[in-house]
Amino acid sequence: MRSFIHILPLYDPEHIFEELQVLPLAFTSEEIKSVMREFMIWEPYETMGKIRNARANGNVDYLSVGARDLSWQTAKLIGLANKKYFSTRAKTYSESLHMALQPEGYKEMVMYVINGNFSDKERVYLCCENLWLGLNKWFEELGINYKSESLPF
């Protein structure tokens, strides 16, 4: 979508690119919450399960990978919640840290990822747990319920 926002058309007599620039952020709050709900289930929820399993099985080498994944997935949720797009992948973390809506524990996790500070595996794990708690609290505050009390069949 970013390619439609930052375009300098050489020829556009119908002004199609002007119309396309507003489309990436032209979603209702409910549509965004729906996407965030689905994304939470398919990405951070699964990642946190993998992080917990890795720790329980003694596979501490995975913790740094899981921490990177969880922070990246959270950045995407932050962009959605704030109805903002990131200018580049390389600036995602720095831009997300300045957005109003973000979960507790995110900044600390991003600092680990940016600095590559994964030597203390237990601290990395606790940082993941802290972000996970922050994500769940944040979803409650946003009024997004991704948990189900019954099976879909």
Number of C-alpha atoms within 10 A of each C-alpha: 11 12 10 15 18 11 12 11 11 6 8 10 8 8 10 10 17 15 11 14 17 12 12 14 15 11 12 10 13 11 11 17 21 15 14 21 17 11 17 22 13 11 14 21 17 12 21 21 11 15 24 18 15 17 16 10 9 10 12 19 13 15 24 22 14 22 25 18 17 24 25 19 16 26 23 18 25 22 18 18 20 16 17 15 18 16 13 10 9 9 10 16 22 14 17 24 15 9 14 10 17 22 22 17 18 24 17 14 23 23 13 18 20 11 8 11 14 17 10 10 16 13 14 21 22 12 19 27 17 17 24 23 15 17 22 19 15 16 20 12 11 12 11 17 14 17 10 7 5 6 5 5 3
